[in-house]
Amino acid sequence: MIVLERTLASRTRARIRFTDRSSGDLHPESEGVAERRAAVDPRPWTWVHQVHGSEVVEVARPGEGAGRTGDAIVTRCRGAVLAVQGADCAPVVFYSPEGVVGVAHAGWRGIEAGVLSSTVSAMRGLGAVEIAAVVGPHIGPERYEFGEADLRRLHGVLGFDVATLDREGRPALDVSRAIAGVLHGLGVRLDHDVDRCTATSERYWSHRASGDRCRQVGLVVLEGRAAG
């Protein structure tokens, strides 16, 4: 599991985690998922029924909104565990010094639908001004063959080129480039991209590489005062 922490205002902190296979299958419908979630974080989780759209769920208390339809979650509530799941799509965590955090499920359909913009807008509605983002493990272009017509359409929607070649020299989508470009246009600082490909690493579940139904998650929690 990748664990990162960022200190925010009033010495609160954003605790960011990206799980892998070692944490087990965290698909919401998998048997025993409650126990596996508790092993990662025992507090109530807010997770969403993801539909590759742009709907954002706003959370005012821990566990609120669990199971609602959406592809992003935001809060300024301390101790609320926000989680999105994926097996090639990118989990993107957001945080701001003003004490607002969020997480988005960013596959190509969600990026096209505007999920990153919707998340940033919802955070600003909660008082966020300076927003930064951390991009979790997702499929890399070397294994992400993509249709040329879809690449052209994404170029038109996003306003910049997201096409590259996969390892066989076929047209491919660069998800990291797409996310970075959208964030730049939104005035969001890209803090870190963990640069882990779910389709080439045995550490991660991948739908594209092996048809996995299992999921890893990206989580963020606004914690209390930082240590020290």
FIBATOR-195670 format. One line per 4 residues: number of its first residue (from 1); their letters; for each residue y, z, x of N, C-alpha, C. Coordinates in Angstrom, 3 decimals. Layout:
BEGIN
NUM> a> Y:Z:X:Y:Z:X:Y:Z:X  ...
***
This chain:
BEGIN
1> mivl> -1.195:0.000:0.846:0.000:0.000:0.000:1.246:0.000:0.882  2.207:-0.813:0.507:3.497:-0.827:1.195:4.416:0.165:0.493  5.032:1.062:1.251:5.941:2.062:0.697:7.269:1.983:1.438  8.353:1.857:0.677:9.703:1.806:1.239:10.582:2.786:0.479
5> ertl> 11.580:3.340:1.152:12.553:4.200:0.480:13.959:3.789:0.882  14.863:3.838:-0.073:16.263:3.517:0.160:17.120:4.633:-0.424  17.996:5.222:0.400:18.872:6.299:-0.047:20.036:5.726:-0.841  20.331:6.359:-1.983:21.375:5.882:-2.885:22.472:6.928:-3.007
9> asrt> 23.282:6.834:-4.037:24.387:7.767:-4.253:23.853:9.169:-4.524  24.686:10.169:-4.185:24.348:11.576:-4.418:22.997:11.943:-3.814  22.630:11.215:-2.768:21.391:11.457:-2.033:20.143:11.298:-2.898  20.264:10.546:-3.967:19.062:10.102:-4.667:18.464:8.969:-3.845
13> rari> 17.256:8.564:-4.200:16.635:7.493:-3.444:15.766:6.634:-4.356  15.640:5.387:-3.975:14.718:4.484:-4.652:13.425:4.462:-3.856  12.331:4.844:-4.496:11.018:4.775:-3.846:10.311:3.529:-4.358  9.978:2.644:-3.430:9.450:1.317:-3.742:8.023:1.220:-3.211
17> rftd> 7.107:0.751:-4.065:5.720:0.602:-3.627:5.139:-0.717:-4.126  4.343:-1.329:-3.266:3.589:-2.527:-3.627:2.120:-2.244:-3.318  1.298:-2.185:-4.361:-0.108:-1.856:-4.156:-0.886:-3.081:-3.693  -2.138:-2.837:-3.292:-3.057:-3.909:-2.926:-4.435:-3.565:-3.494
21> rssg> -5.458:-4.267:-3.051:-6.802:-4.038:-3.592:-7.278:-2.599:-3.411  -6.780:-1.930:-2.368:-7.254:-0.572:-2.091:-6.904:0.408:-3.210  -5.891:0.079:-4.023:-5.523:0.933:-5.157:-6.300:0.585:-6.418  -7.130:-0.458:-6.345:-7.927:-0.862:-7.493:-7.160:-1.772:-8.435
25> dlhp> -7.864:-2.231:-9.455:-7.294:-3.144:-10.446:-6.333:-2.392:-11.360  -5.069:-2.823:-11.369:-4.057:-2.175:-12.202:-3.615:-3.060:-13.365  -4.486:-4.007:-13.745:-4.241:-4.779:-14.967:-4.210:-3.798:-16.141  -3.218:-3.903:-17.032:-3.096:-2.933:-18.133:-4.322:-2.824:-19.020
29> eseg> -5.139:-3.879:-19.087:-6.298:-3.864:-19.976:-7.604:-3.556:-19.248  -7.531:-3.239:-17.966:-8.760:-2.979:-17.221:-9.288:-1.578:-17.512  -10.597:-1.448:-17.523:-11.228:-0.154:-17.778:-10.893:0.821:-16.653  -10.489:2.027:-17.017:-10.174:3.041:-16.020:-8.798:2.923:-15.407
33> vaer> -7.932:2.077:-15.972:-6.618:1.863:-15.362:-5.769:3.127:-15.377  -5.919:3.978:-16.385:-5.115:5.204:-16.448:-5.374:6.087:-15.232  -6.632:6.201:-14.842:-6.972:7.013:-13.674:-6.426:6.388:-12.392  -6.506:5.075:-12.290:-6.000:4.411:-11.078:-4.481:4.497:-11.003
37> raav> -3.818:4.400:-12.148:-2.367:4.593:-12.139:-2.013:6.000:-11.671  -2.720:6.986:-12.194:-2.429:8.374:-11.838:-2.629:8.627:-10.353  -3.570:7.909:-9.741:-3.795:8.065:-8.307:-2.630:7.513:-7.493  -1.951:6.505:-8.038:-0.767:5.946:-7.373:0.445:6.826:-7.627
41> dprp> 0.641:7.216:-8.891:1.734:8.114:-9.276:1.344:8.775:-10.590  1.235:10.109:-10.615:0.721:10.792:-11.803:1.700:10.888:-12.965  2.939:10.508:-12.768:3.932:10.594:-13.835:3.759:9.448:-14.833  4.339:9.558:-16.033:4.210:8.477:-17.022:4.789:7.161:-16.499
45> wtwv> 4.048:6.090:-16.708:4.483:4.758:-16.277:5.129:4.012:-17.438  6.144:3.227:-17.112:6.604:2.176:-18.017:6.140:0.852:-17.435  5.266:0.186:-18.148:4.780:-1.134:-17.774:5.028:-2.053:-18.964  4.998:-3.346:-18.750:5.325:-4.273:-19.829:4.227:-5.311:-20.024
49> hqvh> 4.162:-5.812:-21.245:3.289:-6.940:-21.575:4.029:-8.201:-21.144  3.616:-8.765:-20.039:4.379:-9.835:-19.391:4.063:-11.200:-19.988  5.118:-11.984:-20.214:4.954:-13.283:-20.867:5.657:-14.401:-20.103  6.016:-14.162:-18.853:6.698:-15.152:-18.017:8.035:-15.571:-18.625
53> gsev> 8.736:-14.589:-19.189:10.038:-14.844:-19.784:11.142:-14.109:-19.060  12.195:-13.758:-19.805:13.366:-13.123:-19.190:13.777:-11.833:-19.890  12.937:-11.330:-20.790:13.269:-10.113:-21.532:13.231:-8.897:-20.610  14.246:-8.029:-20.747:14.356:-6.822:-19.929:14.212:-5.592:-20.824
57> veva> 13.389:-4.645:-20.406:13.209:-3.381:-21.119:14.041:-2.314:-20.418  14.929:-1.666:-21.160:15.757:-0.590:-20.609:15.114:0.757:-20.932  15.000:1.614:-19.929:14.282:2.881:-20.054:15.243:4.048:-19.894  15.209:4.992:-20.847:16.084:6.162:-20.796:15.346:7.440:-20.432
61> rpge> 14.008:7.404:-20.491:13.223:8.587:-20.116:11.863:8.123:-19.598  11.195:8.927:-18.769:9.919:8.520:-18.182:8.896:8.108:-19.238  8.275:6.967:-19.007:7.236:6.470:-19.896:7.727:5.699:-21.094  9.028:5.711:-21.348:9.575:5.006:-22.510:9.336:3.502:-22.378
65> gagr> 9.007:2.865:-23.487:8.864:1.417:-23.520:7.558:0.886:-22.978  6.615:1.759:-22.653:5.342:1.298:-22.101:4.642:0.347:-23.065  4.251:-0.813:-22.558:3.541:-1.792:-23.360:4.409:-2.743:-24.144  5.738:-2.576:-24.063:6.617:-3.526:-24.753:6.542:-4.891:-24.085
69> tgda> 6.874:-5.926:-24.831:6.902:-7.269:-24.268:8.145:-7.448:-23.415  7.965:-7.960:-22.227:9.083:-8.201:-21.321:8.571:-8.547:-19.942  9.494:-8.907:-19.069:9.123:-9.228:-17.695:9.995:-8.517:-16.680  10.764:-7.551:-17.133:11.574:-6.739:-16.228:11.880:-5.409:-16.898
73> ivtr> 12.157:-4.403:-16.059:12.447:-3.053:-16.540:13.583:-2.489:-15.696  14.526:-1.793:-16.331:15.635:-1.169:-15.602:15.853:0.250:-16.109  16.427:1.091:-15.237:16.727:2.465:-15.641:17.730:3.096:-14.693  18.344:4.186:-15.170:19.064:5.094:-14.290:18.500:6.509:-14.448
77> crga> 17.300:6.591:-15.038:16.619:7.864:-15.285:15.773:8.253:-14.075  16.013:9.438:-13.559:15.213:9.910:-12.430:13.782:10.207:-12.877  12.841:9.847:-12.029:11.438:10.132:-12.297:10.728:9.127:-13.175  11.422:8.100:-13.647:10.782:7.064:-14.457:10.078:6.072:-13.538
81> vlav> 8.783:5.887:-13.743:7.985:4.965:-12.937:8.013:3.601:-13.616  8.639:2.633:-12.977:8.741:1.277:-13.522:7.770:0.379:-12.767  6.941:-0.381:-13.483:5.905:-1.175:-12.824:5.731:-2.539:-13.476  5.610:-3.559:-12.634:5.174:-4.881:-13.093:3.924:-5.248:-12.304
85> qgad> 3.052:-6.019:-12.936:1.812:-6.406:-12.291:1.811:-7.894:-11.970  1.002:-8.265:-10.980:0.925:-9.668:-10.615:-0.287:-9.953:-9.749  -0.614:-11.254:-9.633:-1.692:-11.680:-8.746:-1.338:-13.059:-8.212  -0.125:-13.233:-7.804:0.494:-14.413:-7.176:1.986:-14.446:-7.488
89> capv> 2.376:-14.048:-8.713:3.800:-13.932:-9.020:4.414:-12.817:-8.175  5.712:-12.913:-7.947:6.385:-11.941:-7.084:6.901:-10.747:-7.873  6.593:-9.529:-7.434:7.299:-8.363:-7.953:8.602:-8.211:-7.163  9.717:-8.169:-7.860:11.017:-8.031:-7.192:11.646:-6.718:-7.643
93> vfys> 11.879:-5.823:-6.690:12.475:-4.519:-6.971:13.967:-4.572:-6.663  14.760:-3.988:-7.548:16.210:-3.935:-7.386:16.662:-2.476:-7.313  17.724:-2.234:-6.554:18.317:-0.894:-6.519:19.802:-1.025:-6.231  20.558:-0.004:-6.617:21.994:-0.009:-6.357:22.437:1.384:-5.937
97> pegv> 23.471:1.484:-5.090:23.977:2.794:-4.680:24.438:3.642:-5.853  24.747:2.994:-6.971:25.216:3.722:-8.151:24.084:4.426:-8.898  22.857:4.319:-8.405:21.747:5.029:-9.020:21.089:4.298:-10.167  21.031:2.976:-10.083:20.327:2.161:-11.071:19.229:1.393:-10.337
101> vgva> 18.025:1.372:-10.907:16.922:0.632:-10.297:16.274:-0.272:-11.337  15.530:-1.255:-10.845:14.836:-2.160:-11.743:13.717:-2.881:-11.024  12.870:-3.533:-11.791:11.796:-4.334:-11.219:11.548:-5.520:-12.141  11.269:-6.679:-11.543:11.048:-7.898:-12.323:9.771:-8.588:-11.874
105> hagw> 9.117:-9.231:-12.829:7.926:-10.050:-12.597:8.410:-11.495:-12.499  8.389:-12.038:-11.276:9.039:-13.331:-11.029:8.044:-14.390:-10.579  7.386:-15.008:-11.544:6.641:-16.229:-11.288:7.576:-17.410:-11.489  7.067:-18.614:-11.318:7.969:-19.765:-11.417:8.538:-19.916:-12.823
109> rgie> 7.734:-19.603:-13.837:8.253:-19.723:-15.202:9.352:-18.693:-15.457  9.142:-17.476:-14.985:10.163:-16.446:-15.154:11.434:-16.753:-14.388  11.277:-17.270:-13.177:12.455:-17.663:-12.397:13.225:-18.745:-13.142  12.495:-19.735:-13.664:13.137:-20.805:-14.431:13.802:-20.254:-15.689
113> agvl> 13.174:-19.270:-16.335:13.713:-18.698:-17.573:14.910:-17.788:-17.340  15.106:-17.341:-16.087:16.263:-16.512:-15.774:15.992:-15.027:-15.705  14.743:-14.632:-15.395:14.414:-13.206:-15.379:15.202:-12.435:-14.327  15.502:-13.055:-13.196:16.260:-12.347:-12.164:17.691:-12.106:-12.623
117> sstv> 18.292:-13.115:-13.221:19.649:-12.976:-13.753:19.704:-11.928:-14.856  18.710:-11.935:-15.743:18.679:-10.964:-16.837:18.557:-9.539:-16.314  17.758:-9.360:-15.271:17.583:-8.029:-14.690:18.881:-7.529:-14.083  19.532:-8.382:-13.322:20.803:-8.008:-12.692:21.853:-7.696:-13.752
121> samr> 21.911:-8.501:-14.802:22.868:-8.260:-15.881:22.612:-6.913:-16.551  21.338:-6.598:-16.798:21.004:-5.314:-17.426:21.367:-4.144:-16.521  21.148:-4.295:-15.223:21.518:-3.231:-14.284:23.025:-3.028:-14.252  23.765:-4.113:-14.277:25.229:-3.992:-14.282:25.703:-3.328:-15.569
125> glga> 24.985:-3.566:-16.648:25.314:-2.889:-17.893:25.102:-1.387:-17.831  24.279:-0.942:-16.888:24.037:0.488:-16.683:24.924:1.077:-15.590  25.821:0.258:-15.050:26.763:0.772:-14.068:26.544:0.341:-12.641  25.543:-0.495:-12.381:25.311:-0.977:-11.020:26.415:-1.948:-10.610
129> veia> 26.867:-1.812:-9.385:27.888:-2.713:-8.846:27.316:-3.491:-7.664  26.951:-2.786:-6.620:26.328:-3.413:-5.458:24.813:-3.329:-5.629  24.172:-4.477:-5.732:22.732:-4.507:-5.994:22.016:-5.171:-4.823  20.896:-4.587:-4.436:20.042:-5.163:-3.397:18.636:-5.336:-3.956
133> avvg> 17.848:-6.191:-3.306:16.505:-6.494:-3.803:15.482:-6.500:-2.676  14.261:-6.121:-3.029:13.109:-6.189:-2.133:12.038:-7.022:-2.833  11.535:-8.038:-2.145:10.542:-8.947:-2.721:9.155:-8.573:-2.207  8.232:-8.348:-3.134:6.884:-7.936:-2.772:5.945:-9.100:-2.519
137> phig> 4.671:-8.806:-2.283:3.676:-9.841:-1.995:3.553:-10.850:-3.133  3.441:-12.117:-2.757:3.278:-13.190:-3.739:2.687:-14.406:-3.034  2.336:-15.396:-3.789:1.728:-16.583:-3.202:2.734:-17.328:-2.325  2.262:-17.764:-1.158:3.103:-18.537:-0.257:2.915:-20.027:-0.469
141> pery> 3.838:-20.837:0.036:3.777:-22.279:-0.209:2.545:-22.955:0.380  1.950:-22.350:1.399:0.784:-22.978:2.025:-0.396:-23.106:1.070  -0.401:-22.295:-0.008:-1.477:-22.367:-0.992:-0.963:-22.649:-2.407  0.267:-23.142:-2.501:0.860:-23.282:-3.833:1.239:-24.729:-4.133
145> efge> 0.206:-25.589:-4.214:0.440:-26.973:-4.608:1.124:-26.994:-5.971  2.107:-27.884:-6.121:2.939:-27.878:-7.322:3.292:-29.306:-7.688  3.375:-29.575:-8.992:3.687:-30.917:-9.451:5.101:-31.352:-9.089  5.238:-32.593:-8.695:6.556:-33.096:-8.285:7.552:-33.069:-9.436
149> adlr> 7.095:-33.367:-10.651:8.011:-33.341:-11.796:8.524:-31.925:-12.045  7.637:-30.935:-11.907:8.057:-29.540:-12.086:9.014:-29.110:-10.981  8.774:-29.571:-9.766:9.683:-29.251:-8.661:11.066:-29.840:-8.908  11.103:-31.058:-9.420:12.404:-31.681:-9.723:13.114:-30.916:-10.834
153> rlhg> 12.354:-30.496:-11.840:12.975:-29.751:-12.935:13.537:-28.419:-12.445  12.784:-27.707:-11.606:13.277:-26.450:-11.052:14.525:-26.672:-10.216  14.533:-27.745:-9.455:15.730:-28.082:-8.675:16.922:-28.243:-9.604  16.718:-28.921:-10.717:17.808:-29.118:-11.658:18.277:-27.830:-12.305
157> vlgf> 17.343:-26.958:-12.650:17.691:-25.687:-13.295:18.378:-24.744:-12.320  17.832:-24.636:-11.108:18.336:-23.663:-10.138:19.528:-24.175:-9.344  19.606:-25.491:-9.192:20.732:-26.060:-8.452:20.504:-26.171:-6.962  19.278:-25.931:-6.510:18.954:-26.091:-5.091:17.470:-26.428:-4.965
161> dvat> 17.100:-26.957:-3.806:15.745:-27.445:-3.589:14.779:-26.300:-3.290  13.646:-26.288:-3.960:12.628:-25.257:-3.723:11.301:-25.885:-3.313  11.328:-27.165:-2.973:10.108:-27.892:-2.639:9.805:-27.813:-1.150  8.518:-27.776:-0.852:8.038:-27.851:0.524:6.653:-28.484:0.467
165> ldre> 5.843:-28.318:1.510:4.490:-28.855:1.543:3.489:-27.730:1.747  2.310:-27.883:1.117:1.261:-26.896:1.353:0.512:-27.246:2.636  -0.556:-26.528:2.918:-1.250:-26.720:4.194:-1.984:-28.049:4.281  -2.146:-28.722:3.138:-2.756:-30.048:3.116:-1.711:-31.155:3.070
169> grpa> -0.436:-30.785:3.147:0.632:-31.771:3.124:1.023:-32.234:1.739  0.601:-31.495:0.710:0.931:-31.856:-0.668:2.181:-31.112:-1.124  2.886:-31.642:-2.142:4.083:-30.949:-2.640:3.746:-29.523:-3.060  4.623:-28.591:-2.704:4.383:-27.175:-2.986:5.693:-26.493:-3.336
173> ldvs> 5.565:-25.334:-3.996:6.727:-24.527:-4.360:6.874:-23.363:-3.387  8.085:-23.158:-2.904:8.406:-22.019:-2.041:9.056:-20.943:-2.910  8.252:-19.981:-3.360:8.742:-18.934:-4.259:9.792:-18.072:-3.570  9.579:-17.737:-2.307:10.560:-16.923:-1.579:11.919:-17.610:-1.533
177> raia> 11.915:-18.909:-1.275:13.178:-19.651:-1.239:13.841:-19.650:-2.609  13.044:-19.817:-3.654:13.603:-19.814:-5.006:14.253:-18.473:-5.323  13.550:-17.384:-5.019:14.092:-16.053:-5.306:15.338:-15.789:-4.479  15.282:-16.100:-3.185:16.434:-15.852:-2.313:17.658:-16.623:-2.781
181> gvlh> 17.459:-17.867:-3.203:18.580:-18.671:-3.661:19.203:-18.140:-4.936  18.356:-17.718:-5.874:18.873:-17.155:-7.124:19.623:-15.859:-6.849  19.055:-14.989:-6.022:19.714:-13.718:-5.706:21.072:-13.956:-5.056  21.129:-14.900:-4.143:22.404:-15.213:-3.488:23.448:-15.635:-4.519
185> glgv> 23.041:-16.479:-5.451:23.967:-16.927:-6.482:24.431:-15.819:-7.404  23.624:-14.773:-7.524:23.972:-13.630:-8.377:24.779:-12.574:-7.634  24.979:-12.771:-6.347:25.696:-11.772:-5.555:24.848:-10.561:-5.219  23.535:-10.745:-5.196:22.599:-9.668:-4.870:22.151:-9.829:-3.419
189> rldh> 22.181:-8.737:-2.670:21.759:-8.769:-1.270:20.237:-8.708:-1.190  19.648:-9.647:-0.463:18.209:-9.606:-0.220:17.954:-8.649:0.941  17.512:-7.454:0.603:17.246:-6.422:1.600:16.028:-6.783:2.444  14.934:-7.169:1.777:13.680:-7.371:2.511:12.714:-8.199:1.680
193> dvdr> 12.018:-9.118:2.329:10.883:-9.825:1.738:9.673:-9.440:2.582  8.665:-8.816:1.973:7.531:-8.321:2.757:6.713:-9.452:3.367  6.884:-10.672:2.853:6.272:-11.865:3.447:4.753:-11.736:3.567  4.115:-11.341:2.477:2.651:-11.273:2.415:2.172:-12.258:1.350
197> ctat> 1.304:-13.183:1.738:0.793:-14.183:0.797:-0.460:-13.665:0.108  -0.416:-13.588:-1.205:-1.551:-13.076:-1.972:-2.756:-14.015:-1.924  -2.509:-15.305:-1.701:-3.597:-16.282:-1.744:-4.328:-16.439:-0.415  -3.744:-15.965:0.675:-4.384:-16.108:1.981:-4.840:-14.782:2.570
201> sery> -4.394:-13.671:2.008:-4.782:-12.354:2.512:-5.850:-11.737:1.620  -6.893:-11.198:2.221:-7.947:-10.545:1.450:-7.511:-9.188:0.916  -6.322:-8.749:1.283:-5.820:-7.456:0.799:-5.374:-7.518:-0.655  -5.139:-8.736:-1.165:-4.507:-8.868:-2.481:-5.361:-9.667:-3.453
205> wshr> -5.163:-9.373:-4.747:-5.743:-10.196:-5.796:-4.943:-11.492:-5.882  -5.635:-12.612:-6.141:-4.952:-13.898:-6.291:-5.621:-14.721:-7.378  -4.850:-15.067:-8.398:-5.373:-15.927:-9.457:-5.565:-17.345:-8.939  -4.610:-17.828:-8.148:-4.682:-19.202:-7.654:-5.859:-19.383:-6.685
209> asgd> -6.075:-18.431:-5.799:-7.101:-18.593:-4.771:-8.510:-18.364:-5.292  -8.679:-17.396:-6.201:-10.038:-17.042:-6.605:-10.203:-16.767:-8.092  -9.178:-17.083:-8.887:-9.284:-16.884:-10.327:-9.299:-15.437:-10.752  -8.789:-14.551:-9.897:-8.824:-13.124:-10.198:-8.076:-12.801:-11.482
213> rcrq> -8.680:-11.921:-12.289:-7.988:-11.353:-13.442:-7.373:-10.008:-13.063  -7.810:-9.452:-11.952:-7.299:-8.165:-11.487:-5.850:-8.305:-11.025  -5.144:-7.176:-11.024:-3.720:-7.200:-10.684:-3.351:-6.046:-9.754  -2.426:-6.343:-8.821:-1.720:-5.299:-8.095:-0.363:-5.104:-8.783
217> vglv> 0.381:-4.089:-8.377:1.666:-3.825:-9.022:2.768:-3.604:-7.995  3.983:-3.834:-8.465:5.185:-3.425:-7.753:5.851:-2.338:-8.568  6.204:-1.229:-7.910:6.789:-0.084:-8.608:8.090:0.336:-7.956  8.967:0.906:-8.779:10.153:1.581:-8.258:10.389:2.835:-9.090
221> vleg> 10.797:3.898:-8.406:11.141:5.159:-9.057:12.453:5.654:-8.466  13.388:6.033:-9.324:14.607:6.699:-8.873:14.267:8.174:-8.715  14.212:8.622:-7.478:13.817:9.994:-7.183:15.045:10.889:-7.059  14.785:12.203:-7.015:15.866:13.178:-6.861:16.437:13.161:-5.468
225> raag> 17.004:14.259:-5.052:17.691:14.303:-3.770:16.749:13.954:-2.623  17.273:13.151:-1.703:16.496:12.776:-0.538:16.276:13.978:0.362  15.173:13.963:1.092:14.860:15.064:2.000:15.841:15.088:3.159  16.076:16.294:3.721:16.936:16.402:4.901:18.295:16.919:4.559
***
